[in-house]
Amino acid sequence: MPGASEFVSFFLGGVTVSGFVSHEELARIESGAVVDVTLCGVIAVHADVGEAVPLGDVPCTFIGGEPSPFVPARKE
């Protein structure tokens, strides 16, 4: 995704997930807004295994600056 230059990383259930979003998306995430984004170039690393697993681009919803279990609506 063009413009996805801001690095984000978070820890969920023993897994570190990292990827990139645009500057505008990061500002909205940090503001605490409900934001549907596509995390680009996602890498997941399980704390017990340590091996990086590339997941590609992953849709994600952030609420209150934290990843949410809700899946973004599909845009058709």
N, C-alpha and C positions, 0 to 999 in steps of 0.2 A: 504494500500500500504506500503510495507516494506520501511523503511528509511524516511517516512513522519513524521519528528520530529520538523520541523520549523513552528512556529505559524505565520499565516498571518491574517490580519483583515483590512477591508476597509468599508467605508460608502457610500452607493449608494441610492439616492432617499428616504431617511428616514429609510433605513434598514442597520443595521450593519451585515456584513457577515464575518464569521471567519472560519478558517480551518487550515489544515496542508499540507506542501509540503516538499520535500526532501531538504537537504542543497544545493545541486547542482542547483535545480530548483529555490530556493530562490536567489541564487547568480545571476542566469540568469535574473530573474525578476528585481532585484535591478540594474542590468547593463543597463536596458532599452531595452533589446533585445525583439524580438517577441517570446513569449514562450507559447506553448500549454502545460498545466498541468492538472492534476486531483487533485482538492482540496479534501483532505480526511477529513471525519468527520465534514462536514460543518454544522454550526449552523447559522440561520438567526434570528435577533431580530428587529422587527419594533419599531421605536422610540416611536410611540403613544400607542402601545399595551404593549410592554415590555416582552412579552412571547417568550421564545426561541423555535424555530421550527427547529428540526433536518432534514437536507436534504440529509444526507449520503454523498456519493462521487459525486462531480460535476465537469465536464470538464469545463475549463476556458482558455481563451487566454488573456495574458497580453501584452500590447504594451506600451513602454516607462515607464514601472513600474506601469502602471495602468490597471485595468481590462477593457477589450474591449467588445463591444456588439457582436463581431464576434464569432461564434461557431467554436471550433476546428474541423478539418476534422476527420471523422470516420476512424479508422484503421481497415481494414477488412482482 
